[in-house]
Each structure stands twice: as structure tokens, then as C-alpha cells.
Amino acid sequence: MKKKLIKNNYYILAIIVLFFQTVKADELYNQGKQIFLGDGNCATCHTLQNANSYGNIGPNLDEIKPDIMRVILAVTNGIGVMPAYEGQLSTEEIKAVATYVAESTK
């Protein structure tokens, strides 16, 4: 009986952990979309169908499908004509926009 109770508690704990991870991921994604469209000003230069943006200065993100690390590096340090956003966006904001771009282009 005690083993069964412990096993059930593990299942409940696993479900709770998975639920809250999903919520956090959704919040990060939504924050990233707001930054892409707002403070990051990404939509001005980039095409990203999910954001309904059709800029043609920077690369078409739907075509290159960058992973999270590629976006973090580009946003943090700048690349080509794109300025560095380190200091303008927090580390968390950069992670959020990178999550949004990577997830929307899968």
C-alpha cells in the first residue's frame, strides 16, 4: 500500500512539473512575440509569417529557420547591418525573442 501511494505521488508530481513547464514556455513564446513586434523592432527588417511581418532588409526567418542559439548570438552581438541588442534588451528578453523565432519557424 505504501509503495503504491509513493508511486502515485510521483505521477502527480510529474504531471504538475510538466504542466508548469508548458505554461512557462508559452509565456516565454508570447513575450518573445511582443518583443519581436515591439521593442526589438525585428518586424521592420525580417519576414516572419507568424508575426505577419514582411521586411526585406534582414533574412527571411521562415526560410532560414534559425535555432535558438543562432538567434541569441545574432540579437546579442548583431550581424551584418543588424545592430547588437545587448544592453538594449535584457538576457531574458533576448532568450524570449529567440524562443519565439525558433518555435515559429519549425
Secondary structure by P-SEA (a helix, b strand, c coil): caaaaaaaaaaaaaaaaaaaaaaaaaaaaaaaaaaaaccccccccbbbcccccccccccccccccccaaaaaaaaaccccccccccccccaaaaaaaaaaaaaaac
